[in-house]
Amino acid sequence: MRTRAVVLWIFVVAYCGPIFSQDSVSVLEDSLRSASVNATMRFLVVLPKDYYRTDERHPTVYLLHGFGGTRFDWVHRTGLVRYAAAYRFLFVCPDARNSWYTNTPDGTLKYEQYIIDELIPYVDQKYRTLATRHGRVIAGLSMGGYGALKFGMKYPDRFIFVGSFSGALYVPAGSRSDNKEISESLTRAFGTERSEHWTGNDLTVLAEKAAPASLPYLYIATGKDDQLARIVETNRRLVEKLRAGGILYEYHETPGKHTWQYWDKALRTFLMRVAEFDPLSP
């Protein structure tokens, strides 16, 4: 695989081919050939500033984009690179198109398996990660918030901490949309009617079936002023399900809309919380 490196300063993003800086956070563009989706999948890796100076292994934070997003979103549209300088985390920002991080019902495109069975092992093999549950975090916004929570509940042995920001938790149930592009993506991901595939990707069902002690810690945040009313409603509904089931979580409903201004603040707060979490303490 060929790796390209990008060095990002606080306000300037400069593409530098295979060049990196040992004195700053480095951002690499990497790729792997995925059998799960029959495509070459690209992703960004944000390395901590001392990565090339030591042999230390690092906790990994996977950041999932939202609907219509790409691997570049977290780097270009938030202060991720600036925030990363304060932590020893290694960040991975994958592309998953508008897949809802879900295998299609006919099994032709397996985006869930791409993340779980291909991307994570590839990253752990190539980079100096803490390749255990206690060294792995996953979070995302909107569609990515749904994906992160689903992965945490379906694969609790892979993650210790999970974050959702403005999670689109109304899928698969209530997954029709007035937006044609979103509706088509939901049909591809979940099918047109309730099925075993549908319920197998429903967070409320997963929460009901989960063994609370086995789950990662769940961090759920949403802006109370979100333009999409069902975002707030379904986040509250899931939180009530978690509370009733004795599942460990924390919920933050604060001023903010379905915007990058809110997600930037949510990311910054989330990273501080992860850094305080005992299994990942420096």
C-alpha angles and dihedrals in degrees: 000000000000118000123203121196130218123190112207125195122194096275105009128068113200126181108220106173110226094347122114136173121236091201098058143036110288128211119205129189111217135169143196135194107248121208089188094066099017093236144096105261121204127204140169125242120200110202123202116251096255096045095113095042101059142032092234120138117228138215109247126226116197113204117198123204127226132244111308090013134123141206089273097061101088092045098043102034104039136041091256095131092048092047092045091064089071095055141058092226125124111217128209122194111188132190116236101161113216093320100123083230087277137124113246115251092249092050095236094122117034107186092159090057091044091061098038104035103028114021099043095047091045092052092046091051097046103037133047098258133152091251097202136091090260091057099049131084130174130193140158147171128249105324087013091052089057090047094049094050091046092052091047092052097040096042106030091157090065102055138043099189131026129190133195124186116191087340116202090228096159092090138133091011110057089013098147115108139189087231107088095208093051092045092052092049091050091051091051092049102041109013128239100284142027113290141147088275090051096051091042088065098041112112094209091055091046090050091051092051097042125108100231095215091056097054127097118245109277121219113189124182133171137168111250089215095054110152089222101073093195090061091066093038095052093043089055091047093052092046089054089051090051092049093050091049095051092243117156113245145132124219128204121190107178138155111295146097137231090286142115090248089064095041092051091055091043091053093050092050092044093054092051089051093049090050089054093049107109102231090054099040112135 
